[in-house]
Amino acid sequence: MKAYVFPGQGAQFTGMGKDLYENSALAKELFEKANEILGFRITDIMFDGTAEELKETKVTQPAVFLHSVILAKTLADFIPEMVAGHSLGEFSALVANGTLSFEDGLRLVSKRALAMQKACEVKPSTMAAVLGLEDAIVEEICAAINGVVVAANYNCPGQLVISGEFSAVEAACEAMKVAGAKRALLLPVGGAFHSPMMEPARAELAAAIEATTFSNPICPVYQNVTANAVSDPNEIKKNLIIQLTAPVKWTQSVQQMIKDGASLFTEVGPGKVLSGLVNKIDREAVTANA
């Protein structure tokens, strides 16, 4: 079965999408529509902006979403049998499988980016990558730390990202090293995504999601929150609202997709991060990039 996976924040690069814009009339039309919806020319930043400009959350999230979704729409043989996206990528996946329209998907992503930016400014918070420890040990250490720190991204076996209050994440990193982690390093991010620190953003995004039409998809989406195949629009909506404060179960999602018959994972969007993670989750998995 053909599985398509969509990357999240961090996959962006200067010049992303420019070739699509120049070589496809459909892509050009969609990019221009996006400029109108967002109220600024995001294409100028994507194609010719600096890495610094592209790193702004209000730009990064719509930029990665647009690259992924427009690329999918220009693929001649795009017939997904299952989809999944990492964090922000879940919105791209939901446009790709017909749950959300292009316009609604972009509006929600823009709203999400701005809400997360606001939540990041409330209290100093961060994320850290922990390499070389079992998930259960990472979870135990987080639970024993004073303050808010939780497992946020289950990326692949031996690679987990933690998230929370700055001081709690720092303390957890030290404890991880003592427990034998190969590395435990702070990430250059604006705040504690996929942790309780995102509650203000979750509440704000929930209202926008509730007001948006979700249609019956053409194939199931494996959602971050459950790591299971979901096709019911109401259930998709509910899981998407929880997503901002819940962990990304990427390892578990890929394992479930393989169990359900995924024979080829094609990454759609900037970068090759997810293809690499899929191969680390299952060495025999066949991956490709659109």
Disulfide bonds with the S-S distance in Angstrom:
none
